[in-house]
Amino acid sequence: MSGSCAPSGPLRIEARAEGDARVLSIAGELVESDCGDFAERLKREIGPGASRAVLDLKALGYVSSAGLNALVAVHEELGKSGCRLILAGANRKIRRLLNLNPTARLIENADDVADALVRP
């Protein structure tokens, strides 16, 4: 699947615990060449037994269609293990891309990390 039209910037992931949630800050661009490592890194950073994971996307500038598919796959896999995935702070272009994909629309979105963390 080709979904990488923009040049790839370095993708960075930083993880931290916030109460009962794992917050992962994602920065750079999520393109096809990053997808396999991205999905595996998210699953590893979130870990087994997590009840909620928040992806802070405020510093993510671009997501290709392959990157969107990786997000959907992670959402589905985490859901099977009882972990709720919330995307926080996505820019307008990324939100538009999410809204175009029927499966991606099932992923919960929050305005920012603080909003995601106070949700029941």
C-alpha positions as CSV (number, residue, x, y, z in Angstrom):
1,M,0.0,0.0,0.0
2,S,1.5,3.3,-1.0
3,G,0.5,6.2,1.2
4,S,3.6,8.2,1.6
5,C,3.6,11.3,-0.6
6,A,5.2,13.7,1.8
7,P,8.9,13.4,2.8
8,S,9.4,11.4,5.9
9,G,10.4,13.3,9.0
10,P,11.8,11.4,11.9
11,L,9.1,9.8,14.0
12,R,9.6,10.1,17.7
13,I,7.6,8.5,20.5
14,E,7.9,9.3,24.2
15,A,5.9,7.4,26.8
16,R,4.9,8.2,30.4
17,A,2.4,7.1,33.0
18,E,-0.5,9.4,34.0
19,G,-2.5,7.8,36.7
20,D,-4.1,4.7,35.2
21,A,-3.2,5.7,31.7
22,R,-0.2,5.4,29.4
23,V,0.4,8.6,27.5
24,L,2.5,8.4,24.3
25,S,3.6,11.6,22.7
26,I,4.0,11.1,18.9
27,A,6.0,13.7,16.9
28,G,7.1,13.9,13.3
29,E,5.4,12.1,10.4
30,L,3.8,8.7,10.3
31,V,4.4,7.2,6.9
32,E,4.5,3.7,5.4
33,S,8.2,3.1,6.2
34,D,7.5,3.7,9.9
35,C,4.3,1.7,10.3
36,G,5.6,-1.7,11.4
37,D,8.0,-0.3,14.0
38,F,5.4,2.2,15.1
39,A,2.7,-0.4,15.8
40,E,5.1,-2.7,17.7
41,R,6.6,0.2,19.7
42,L,3.1,1.4,20.7
43,K,2.1,-2.1,21.9
44,R,5.4,-2.5,23.8
45,E,5.2,1.0,25.4
46,I,1.5,0.5,26.4
47,G,2.2,-3.0,27.8
48,P,-0.1,-5.8,28.8
49,G,-2.9,-5.1,31.2
50,A,-3.2,-1.3,30.4
51,S,-6.8,-0.1,30.7
52,R,-6.3,3.2,28.7
53,A,-3.7,4.6,26.3
54,V,-3.7,8.2,25.1
55,L,-1.8,9.1,22.0
56,D,-0.8,12.8,22.1
57,L,-0.7,13.8,18.5
58,K,-0.2,17.5,18.8
59,A,3.3,17.3,17.4
60,L,2.4,14.8,14.7
61,G,2.4,16.8,11.4
62,Y,1.4,14.1,8.9
63,V,-0.2,10.7,8.7
64,S,-0.2,8.7,5.4
65,S,-2.9,6.2,4.6
66,A,-0.6,3.4,5.7
67,G,-0.1,5.3,9.0
68,L,-3.9,5.5,9.4
69,N,-4.1,1.8,8.9
70,A,-1.5,1.2,11.5
71,L,-3.5,3.4,14.0
72,V,-6.6,1.4,13.2
73,A,-4.8,-1.9,13.7
74,V,-3.4,-0.8,17.1
75,H,-6.8,0.3,18.1
76,E,-8.4,-3.0,17.2
77,E,-5.6,-5.0,18.9
78,L,-5.7,-3.0,22.1
79,G,-9.5,-3.2,22.2
80,K,-9.3,-7.0,22.2
81,S,-7.2,-6.9,25.3
82,G,-9.6,-4.4,27.0
83,C,-7.4,-1.3,26.5
84,R,-9.2,1.9,25.4
85,L,-7.2,4.0,22.8
86,I,-7.8,7.8,22.8
87,L,-6.2,10.1,20.2
88,A,-5.6,13.6,21.7
89,G,-4.6,16.9,20.0
90,A,-4.8,15.8,16.4
91,N,-4.5,18.6,13.9
92,R,-7.2,19.4,11.5
93,K,-5.7,17.5,8.6
94,I,-5.3,14.4,10.7
95,R,-8.8,14.6,12.0
96,R,-10.2,15.0,8.5
97,L,-8.3,11.8,7.5
98,L,-9.7,10.0,10.5
99,N,-13.2,11.0,9.6
100,L,-12.8,9.7,6.0
101,N,-12.2,6.1,7.2
102,P,-15.2,4.4,8.7
103,T,-13.1,2.2,11.0
104,A,-10.9,5.1,12.1
105,R,-14.0,7.0,13.1
106,L,-14.5,4.5,15.9
107,I,-11.3,5.6,17.6
108,E,-12.1,8.0,20.4
109,N,-10.7,11.6,19.9
110,A,-10.1,14.3,22.6
111,D,-9.1,17.9,22.1
112,D,-5.9,17.4,24.2
113,V,-4.3,15.0,26.7
114,A,-6.0,16.7,29.7
115,D,-9.4,16.1,28.1
116,A,-8.6,12.5,27.4
117,L,-7.4,11.9,31.0
118,V,-10.6,13.2,32.7
119,R,-12.9,11.1,30.6
120,P,-14.6,8.3,32.5
